[in-house]
Amino acid sequence: MGTVYTIGFTRKPAATFFGLLKRAGVRTVIDTRVNNISQLAGFSKREDLRYFLEAICNIDYVESKDLAPEKNILKRYQQKELTWEAYAAEYTNGLARKNAERLVDPAIVDQGCLLCSEHFPHHCHRRLAAEYLQAHWGKTFEIRHLVDLE
């Protein structure tokens, strides 16, 4: 397995978002968001994103609720009831409880890109998901985060 990418859609105009994916050679975008149909998602609403990825970049779209955070944990974090460290631990424990490494097809993740909303990966579940899969699949891939600073 080669590289797994991650990207967030916020703070990126569509040209930057799709350009980053295209330049990286991403084959599949794996949507790990809890809510991917919100009007606030703009060009990244599930059905719009599926269309744009195919039409603009010839990239497949897959929705993976198995890698999405549990709604109650995310809500508690957003309401500042959980620190980042506590959220990260609860999210990772949730992945372990459901054996996410068995629910996600490694072939889709290879040259795939985990998608969520956060601009930077530092405090984002997409980074945690990539690291979790890397640890459970034997570190067979590199993780690269696509941000508009590259």
N, C-alpha and C positions, 0 to 999 in steps of 0.2 A: 504494500500500500504506500502511496506517495504522500500527498499533502491534504490536510483538512483545513478549510478556511472558515473564518467567522466574519460576520458583518452585521451591523445595526443600521436601520434605515433613517433614524433621526439625524438631523443636522446635515443631511446630504441631499442636494438636489438630485433629481432622477438621473441626469447626465453623469454625475459623479458616481452614483450608486451602480448603475448598469455598466459604466466604464470600468470600475474596479473589478466587477465580476468577470467581465469580458477579457480584460488584460490578464487576469490571473488564470484564465483557462478553466473556470469553474464549469462542471458538467451538470450539477444538480444543486438547487437551493433547497435546503431542508428547513422548513419553517417550524421553529420551536416556540412560537408565541402562544400564550394562553388565549388571547383575544386577537385574532387576525382578520376580523371583519369590521372593526371600528371605523367610523368616518374619519377619525383622527389619524388613521394610518395613511391617508392620502393615496399615493400611487402604489403603496404596498398592501392594500387590502387584498385578501386571499385571491379572489378571482381576477382582479386587475393585475396583480403581480404575476399570476400564472400566465396570463396573456402576454404581458410585456416581456417576461423572461424568454418565452418562446419566440415572439415576433422580433425582438431586438437582438437577442443574444444566442438564440437556439439552445437555451438552457432549460432543463427539466425542473419541475416544481414538485416537491413532496411535502406534505404536512406531517409532522411528527409530534403528536401530543405526548408520546412517551418521553420526550426530552423537555417538554414544557414544565415549568414549575407548577406545583399544586396551587390552586387559586387562593386558598386560605393563607398559605405561607407567603405568597407574593403580596397579598393585601396587607398582612401584618408588617412586612418589610416596607412597603410603600407608606404606611401610616406611622413609620418609625417605632414600631413596637419591637422590632428585631434589629439588631446591629447587622452590618454586612457579614460579619463572621458567623453569627447565629443563623442568618438566612442561608449562607453558603453551606453550613453543616446540615441544616434541615433539607435543603435541596438535594445535596449529594446523598444523604441518607434515603431520601425518596427514590432516587435513581437506583440505589442498591436494593431497596425493598421490592421494587418491581423488576429487578434484573434487567435494566435497560439495555445492557450490553448484548442481551439475547434477543431483544425486541427490535433492534435497529440493524439493518442489513449493512455490513461493512462495505459491500460493493457500491452502495448509494453514497456512503460517506467519502469514499476515495475520490478525490478531486471535487468533493462536495463542499458546500458552504452552509454552516449553521447560521440561521437568521433569527434575530430578535430586534428589539427596538433601540436598545442603548447604543449611543454613539461609540463609546470606548468599551473595550472588553474587560477592563479592570474589575468593575463591580457589575458583572453581567453573568447570567446563567449560561449563556452560550459558551463562554470560556470554560466554565465548570463542566459542562457537558462534554466538551472536546477532551478535556483533561481526564475526565472519568472514563470515557471510551478508550482513550490512549492507555490508561493504566490497566484496564480490564482486557484489552486486546493485545497487550504485550508491547506497547510503545512502537508500533509498526508504522507510524506516520508522523509527519511534522505538522505542527499547528501554526497557521499564519492568520493574523487578524488584519482584515482589510479596513483601513480607515483612510479618509481623504488626505492624510498627511504623507502618504507614500508617494 
